[in-house]
Structures are given as C-alpha cells and as structure tokens.
Amino acid sequence: MSDMQVYDSDVKMIPVISQVRAIWENRGLLGLLVRRDLTVRYKRSIIGIWWSLLNPLFTTAVMYYVFNTVFKARLPSGAPFAPYLLSGVLLMAFFNQGLTMGADSVATGAGVLTKVYVRPEIFAASSAISSAINFLIGFIPLTVVLLIAKAHPGAKSPLVLVVILCMTLFVTGLALLLSIAYINFDDSRSLISIFLMALQYMTPVFYPISVLGPHTKRVILLNPLTSYLDIFRSVYGGGTTASSHEWVVMIASSIIAFILGFWVFIKKWPGLVGKL
C-alpha cells in the first residue's frame, strides 16, 4: 500500500510542470493508451494499419492528377512535385488527426476519469503520440516516392525528429484547448471540421508560396503550419530551403501552444468535470 499513488486535492499543483510530471509517472498507462489508439483506429479496417500508407497515397494521387500541370514547373529549384505534395499531405494528416482525436479523447475517456484518478491530459498526449507514429509510418511511401523521383532524404534527415517533437507538443496543447470547446459546445466538432478544411488551403500543401500575390503570401506566412511544412520539406527531401526565422516560429509556437494549452486546461478542468 505504501507504493500506491494517492490523490490529495489540497496539494497545490504547479501548472504545466505538475501535469507533465503526472503524465511521466503514468507513462505505462500512456503507452497502453497509445497502443489502444492505434488498435481501435484500424479495428474494423480490412487492411488494418496499412491504411496509414494507402490513405495519404490515395489523397496524393488525386491531388497530383489535379494540380501537377498547374504547379509542377513552379516549384523552387525544380523540386519534384510528387514528394512535395505527399510531404504536405502527411504533415497535415498528422496535425488534423492529432488535434481532433486529442480533443475528443478527453470526453471519451470520461468512463476512466470518473472511476480512478488519472490526469485527463494523458488522453490528449496519447492521441498526439499515436498520430506521430502514423506520421512515421508515412515515411515509407514518402521515401519510395523520393527515390522514384530521383531524389533522396539527405544528410539533414535526422532533424525531422525535431519537427515531430515540435508538432507533437503543438498538437497536444491545441487539443487541450479544443477539448474545452468540445465539452462545452456540442456543435464545436462541426465548426472545427470547417476550420480544418479552410486551414488545408491556407497551408502550402499542393502549391508553392511563390505563386501567391504579396497580400495572400503574408497571410499564408502567418500560419505557423507553413513553417512546420517548409522545415519538413527542407530536412527530408530538400523540396524547399527553410529559413532560421521558420525554425524560430516552429519551436516557439510548439512551446507556447503546449504551455498555454496545459495552463488553460488545468484552470478550466474543475468546471468541466460535471459536464462529462
């Protein structure tokens, strides 16, 4: 009994630090939740986890057919269009899945939260990590497409781990903020689906920024996902050249979103418990 973790509501929690520590102390549960997310996602799928490979390939094939003749000749440094496009599809899938699944996981985890003491943030973290694993699986078709296009990942490829870490932090923080809306407002899921569709077009997934007018370009560059995508393409395939400013934007936005998400969530959580 002396090793059992006991929750004491009188113990003062330090925002973010206490939450991250609690997740680390329950890393065994975190691993189980990640495995559950990956298993449940493909439970009723005939081809199982292979859908992580085929889904982005199908999406890329359709977009390639539509946009290849429009943007192929306008890519910087003559970069091949197929890997440029697939890298954008993979990163946006990482963001979209991690955000929506993470936000929804807090509400769907209500059965556990009302029976045992578990920090609810662990559900959002597990969804972000499982999305990161799916993103890594997507490197298989991306690498094949790069080789077919007579390109290669390059010596900077290990830096993609920094992109994955930053995106995981970014998605976790935003998912916690979004989960507050999911619990409070039933129609928030419909609104976020519209927002994500608009964000898809506001991120240079299938078009180069160079084709945009000056006013539109400024708006697109305000989107932090643009920096994530440019850096990803730069370190894995050399489709673009990322600037130091983009690195700063990516790292700063991930840290700010992570801290802000945890801080706001812990403030709002006591009022959300009764709504689960």
Buried (B, 14 or more C-beta within 10 A) or exposed (E): EEEEEEEEEEEEEEEBEBBBEBBEEBEEBBEEBBEEBBEEBBEEEEEEBEBBBEBBBEBBEEBBEEBBEEBBEEBEEEBBBBBBBBBBBBBBBBBBBBBBBBBBBBBEBBEBBEEEEBBBBBBBBBBBBBBBBBBBBBBEBBBBBBEEBEBEBEEBBEBBEBBBEBBBBBBBBBBBBBBBBBBEEEEBBEEBEEBBEEBBEBBBBBBBBEEBEEEEBEEBBEBBBBBBBBBBBBBBBBBBEBEEEBBEBBBEBBBBBBBBBBBBBBEBBEEBEEEB
